[in-house]
Amino acid sequence: MKGPLFYSKILLFGEYGIIKDSKGLSIPYNFYKGALKMGDSPTEETQKSNESLRNFAAYLEDMQESKPELVVFNLQDMHSDIADGLYFDSSIPQGYGVGSSGALVAAIYDRYAQDKITVLENLTREKLLQLKTVFAEMESFFHGTSSGLDPLNSYLSLPILINSKDNVEPTGLPSQSTQGKGAVFLLDSGIVGETAPMITIFMESLKDQGFRKMLKNQFVKYTDACVESFLHGDMKALFSNTKKLSKTVLNNFKPMIPEQFHQIWAQGIESNDYYLKLCGSGGGGYILGFTEDLEKAKASLKDYELEVVYQF
């Protein structure tokens, strides 16, 4: 038995902001993927995954008991498969902000949810919201709190535009051009990030009035403008807003940026060769980069491997 593939995702814009109702834009990233498999010859890794699924199944059982109206799983099949060595075979790096737990949640829902909403039906806003709510509840097992967006993206394998907390819709993206000089890329920080501590820092910061004001007047404003300009293919506005966003993050989200990247971050803003932003909750994992000239960015960041996500 081998399940369908579920892909990683990249939240291009909206990290932290979507908690405070900014816009967001999330795209599938097919470079990494995962699938549910049966363990014929168990290894240390598959056993670890199997154990994690056992704990997850116990959590889902509790969730179903406390919120039966939300979703019903075929728990008998799930427990039986786990006993037979079920594991999640995944190339998605954990703690890198590309949705490793999201893909797993999507795979479990796809396999075991009863009366599930499928990609093939007419995806009304209500259905999308219902899916997002179910996924948020499921993914909370991994992070303590979740928006449900990562699994939604992985499950649908479509770009998703977040207009606000309760308004999400599939969207189209400007067409890619492999000949284009502009690019969105990933920069590997070489550090594994932990989502929960970063969210805690953010929630603590929200108690400060100055931070809340900055979030509304700068962070959310620039994030919304980035989403709009990206979707409309207005690259001049996109880079102008991404620069402002990058500066705002450097000045106000320092704990989420690994220390050795503070200078590289500032260097991009000063030179205009590239602009960096958080990929997911930060603290490590990948850092997202935007550049109008990929060759220039590669030269400036010659000590790092750049993974191109999108070219225009």
C-alpha positions as CSV (number, residue, x, y, z in Angstrom):
1,M,0.0,0.0,0.0
2,K,1.3,3.4,-1.0
3,G,-0.8,6.6,-0.7
4,P,-1.0,9.5,-3.1
5,L,1.7,12.1,-2.9
6,F,1.3,15.3,-0.9
7,Y,3.7,18.2,-1.6
8,S,5.4,20.8,0.5
9,K,4.2,24.4,0.4
10,I,5.7,27.9,0.6
11,L,3.9,30.8,2.2
12,L,5.2,33.5,-0.1
13,F,3.5,36.3,2.0
14,G,1.6,36.4,5.2
15,E,3.7,34.7,7.9
16,Y,2.6,36.0,11.3
17,G,0.4,38.6,9.5
18,I,-2.4,36.1,8.8
19,I,-2.8,35.7,12.6
20,K,-3.8,39.3,12.6
21,D,-5.9,39.1,9.4
22,S,-3.3,40.3,6.8
23,K,-3.5,38.8,3.3
24,G,-1.5,35.8,2.5
25,L,-0.4,33.8,-0.5
26,S,0.6,30.1,-0.3
27,I,1.9,28.0,-3.2
28,P,2.6,24.3,-3.5
29,Y,6.3,23.4,-3.8
30,N,6.6,20.1,-5.7
31,F,10.3,19.7,-5.0
32,Y,9.5,18.0,-1.6
33,K,6.8,15.4,-1.1
34,G,5.5,12.7,1.2
35,A,3.2,9.6,1.1
36,L,1.8,7.1,3.6
37,K,3.4,3.7,3.2
38,M,3.3,0.3,4.9
39,G,6.5,-0.8,6.6
40,D,7.6,-4.1,5.2
41,S,11.2,-3.9,6.5
42,P,11.2,-1.3,9.3
43,T,14.2,1.0,9.7
44,E,14.8,3.3,12.6
45,E,13.3,6.2,10.7
46,T,10.1,4.3,9.7
47,Q,9.7,3.1,13.3
48,K,10.0,6.7,14.5
49,S,7.4,7.9,12.0
50,N,5.1,4.9,13.0
51,E,5.4,5.9,16.7
52,S,4.6,9.5,15.9
53,L,1.5,8.3,13.9
54,R,0.4,6.3,16.9
55,N,0.5,9.4,19.1
56,F,-1.3,11.4,16.4
57,A,-4.0,8.8,16.1
58,A,-4.6,9.0,19.8
59,Y,-4.9,12.8,19.5
60,L,-7.4,12.4,16.6
61,E,-9.5,10.0,18.6
62,D,-9.7,12.6,21.4
63,M,-10.4,15.4,18.9
64,Q,-13.3,13.3,17.4
65,E,-14.8,12.7,20.8
66,S,-14.7,16.3,21.8
67,K,-15.7,17.7,18.3
68,P,-17.7,15.0,16.5
69,E,-19.4,17.6,14.3
70,L,-16.0,18.6,12.8
71,V,-14.8,15.4,11.2
72,V,-15.2,11.6,11.6
73,F,-12.3,9.3,10.9
74,N,-12.2,5.7,10.2
75,L,-10.2,5.1,13.4
76,Q,-10.4,1.3,13.3
77,D,-8.6,1.2,9.9
78,M,-6.1,3.8,11.1
79,H,-5.2,1.9,14.3
80,S,-5.0,-1.4,12.3
81,D,-2.7,0.2,9.6
82,I,-0.5,1.7,12.3
83,A,-0.2,-1.7,14.0
84,D,0.9,-3.1,10.6
85,G,3.7,-0.6,10.4
86,L,2.2,2.5,8.6
87,Y,4.6,5.4,8.3
88,F,4.9,8.7,6.4
89,D,7.7,8.5,3.8
90,S,8.7,12.1,3.3
91,S,11.5,14.1,1.7
92,I,10.1,17.3,3.2
93,P,12.6,18.7,5.7
94,Q,11.2,19.2,9.2
95,G,11.5,22.6,10.9
96,Y,12.2,24.3,7.6
97,G,9.0,26.3,7.1
98,V,7.9,24.3,4.0
99,G,5.0,22.4,5.6
100,S,6.2,18.9,6.6
101,S,3.4,18.4,9.2
102,G,0.9,19.9,6.7
103,A,1.6,17.2,4.1
104,L,1.2,14.5,6.8
105,V,-2.1,16.0,8.0
106,A,-3.4,16.1,4.4
107,A,-2.4,12.5,3.8
108,I,-4.1,11.3,7.0
109,Y,-7.3,13.2,6.2
110,D,-7.3,11.9,2.6
111,R,-6.9,8.3,3.7
112,Y,-9.1,8.1,6.8
113,A,-11.7,11.0,6.9
114,Q,-15.2,9.9,6.3
115,D,-17.4,12.0,4.0
116,K,-14.3,14.0,3.1
117,I,-14.4,17.1,0.9
118,T,-12.4,16.3,-2.3
119,V,-10.5,18.4,-4.8
120,L,-12.8,17.2,-7.5
121,E,-16.0,18.8,-6.2
122,N,-17.1,22.4,-6.5
123,L,-14.9,24.1,-3.8
124,T,-17.2,26.7,-2.4
125,R,-15.8,29.2,0.2
126,E,-17.8,27.2,2.8
127,K,-16.1,24.0,1.9
128,L,-12.6,25.6,1.9
129,L,-13.3,27.1,5.3
130,Q,-14.5,23.8,6.7
131,L,-11.4,22.0,5.4
132,K,-9.2,24.8,6.8
133,T,-10.9,24.4,10.2
134,V,-10.5,20.7,10.3
135,F,-6.9,20.9,9.3
136,A,-6.1,23.6,11.9
137,E,-7.5,21.4,14.6
138,M,-5.5,18.4,13.3
139,E,-2.2,20.2,12.8
140,S,-2.4,21.8,16.3
141,F,-1.1,18.4,17.5
142,F,2.3,19.4,16.0
143,H,2.5,23.1,16.7
144,G,0.2,23.9,19.6
145,T,-1.7,26.3,17.3
146,S,-2.2,26.2,13.5
147,S,-4.0,28.2,10.8
148,G,-4.7,25.0,8.8
149,L,-3.2,26.6,5.7
150,D,-0.3,24.3,5.2
151,P,-2.4,21.1,5.0
152,L,-5.0,22.9,2.9
153,N,-2.3,23.8,0.4
154,S,-0.9,20.3,0.4
155,Y,-4.3,18.7,0.1
156,L,-5.5,20.8,-2.8
157,S,-2.2,21.3,-4.5
158,L,-3.3,24.7,-5.6
159,P,-2.1,28.3,-4.9
160,I,-4.2,29.7,-2.1
161,L,-5.0,33.4,-1.6
162,I,-5.8,34.3,2.0
163,N,-8.0,37.4,2.1
164,S,-8.6,37.2,5.8
165,K,-9.0,34.5,8.5
166,D,-12.3,33.3,7.2
167,N,-12.0,34.1,3.5
168,V,-9.7,31.9,1.5
169,E,-9.8,31.0,-2.2
170,P,-7.8,29.1,-4.8
171,T,-6.0,31.6,-7.1
172,G,-4.0,31.7,-10.3
173,L,-0.4,33.0,-10.4
174,P,1.5,35.1,-13.0
175,S,3.0,32.8,-15.5
176,Q,6.6,31.7,-14.8
177,S,9.4,32.4,-17.2
178,T,12.6,30.3,-16.9
179,Q,14.3,33.0,-19.0
180,G,13.3,35.8,-16.6
181,K,15.9,37.5,-14.5
182,G,13.6,38.0,-11.4
183,A,13.2,35.1,-9.0
184,V,11.9,33.9,-5.6
185,F,14.4,31.6,-4.0
186,L,15.1,29.7,-0.8
187,L,18.2,30.2,1.3
188,D,19.1,27.3,3.6
189,S,20.0,28.7,7.1
190,G,21.4,25.3,8.1
191,I,19.5,25.4,11.3
192,V,16.3,23.6,12.2
193,G,13.6,26.0,13.3
194,E,11.0,25.2,16.0
195,T,7.6,26.7,15.2
196,A,6.0,26.7,18.7
197,P,8.7,28.9,20.5
198,M,8.6,31.4,17.6
199,I,4.8,31.7,17.9
200,T,5.2,32.2,21.7
201,I,7.6,35.1,21.1
202,F,5.2,36.6,18.6
203,M,2.2,36.3,21.0
204,E,4.2,37.9,23.8
205,S,5.2,40.8,21.5
206,L,1.6,41.4,20.7
207,K,1.1,42.5,24.3
208,D,3.2,45.6,23.5
209,Q,1.2,48.4,22.0
210,G,4.0,49.7,19.9
211,F,4.5,46.3,18.3
212,R,0.8,46.0,17.6
213,K,0.9,49.4,15.9
214,M,3.9,48.5,13.8
215,L,2.1,45.3,12.8
216,K,-0.9,47.1,11.6
217,N,0.7,50.2,10.0
218,Q,3.7,48.5,8.5
219,F,3.8,44.7,8.5
220,V,0.2,44.0,7.4
221,K,0.1,47.0,5.1
222,Y,3.3,45.9,3.2
223,T,2.3,42.2,3.2
224,D,-1.1,43.1,1.6
225,A,0.6,45.3,-1.0
226,C,3.1,42.5,-1.8
227,V,0.3,40.0,-2.4
228,E,-1.6,42.4,-4.6
229,S,1.4,43.4,-6.7
230,F,2.6,39.8,-7.1
231,L,-0.8,38.5,-8.2
232,H,-1.2,41.4,-10.7
233,G,2.3,40.8,-12.1
234,D,3.4,44.3,-11.1
235,M,7.0,43.6,-10.4
236,K,8.1,47.2,-9.8
237,A,5.6,47.6,-7.0
238,L,6.4,44.0,-5.7
239,F,10.0,44.8,-5.2
240,S,9.4,48.2,-3.7
241,N,7.0,46.6,-1.1
242,T,9.2,43.6,-0.5
243,K,12.0,45.9,0.4
244,K,9.8,47.7,3.0
245,L,8.6,44.4,4.3
246,S,12.2,43.0,4.6
247,K,13.3,46.2,6.5
248,T,10.2,45.9,8.9
249,V,11.0,42.3,9.6
250,L,14.7,43.0,10.3
251,N,13.8,45.8,12.7
252,N,11.0,44.1,14.5
253,F,11.3,40.3,14.2
254,K,15.0,39.9,15.1
255,P,14.5,36.8,17.3
256,M,12.9,35.0,14.3
257,I,16.0,35.6,12.1
258,P,19.1,33.5,12.9
259,E,21.8,35.8,14.2
260,Q,24.3,35.0,11.5
261,F,21.8,36.2,8.9
262,H,21.2,39.7,10.4
263,Q,24.1,41.2,8.4
264,I,23.2,39.4,5.1
265,W,19.6,40.5,5.5
266,A,20.7,44.2,5.9
267,Q,23.2,43.8,3.0
268,G,20.4,42.9,0.7
269,I,18.3,45.9,1.6
270,E,21.4,48.3,1.2
271,S,22.6,46.8,-2.1
272,N,19.1,46.1,-3.6
273,D,20.6,42.8,-5.0
274,Y,18.0,40.8,-3.1
275,Y,15.5,41.1,-0.2
276,L,15.0,38.5,2.4
277,K,11.9,37.6,4.4
278,L,10.8,34.8,6.8
279,C,9.7,31.5,5.4
280,G,7.1,30.2,7.8
281,S,7.8,31.1,11.5
282,G,11.5,31.6,11.1
283,G,14.0,30.7,13.8
284,G,15.9,28.6,11.3
285,G,15.0,26.5,8.3
286,Y,14.7,28.3,5.0
287,I,14.8,32.0,4.5
288,L,12.8,33.3,1.5
289,G,14.5,35.7,-1.0
290,F,13.3,37.9,-3.8
291,T,15.5,39.4,-6.5
292,E,15.1,41.3,-9.7
293,D,18.4,39.8,-10.9
294,L,19.1,36.2,-10.0
295,E,22.7,36.3,-11.2
296,K,23.4,39.3,-9.0
297,A,21.8,37.7,-6.0
298,K,23.8,34.5,-6.6
299,A,27.0,36.5,-6.7
300,S,26.2,38.4,-3.5
301,L,25.2,35.2,-1.8
302,K,28.0,33.1,-3.3
303,D,28.6,31.2,0.0
304,Y,25.1,29.8,-0.1
305,E,23.1,27.4,-2.2
306,L,20.0,29.2,-3.7
307,E,17.1,27.0,-4.5
308,V,14.9,28.8,-7.1
309,V,11.2,28.5,-6.4
310,Y,9.7,30.8,-9.0
311,Q,11.1,32.8,-11.9
312,F,9.6,35.7,-13.7
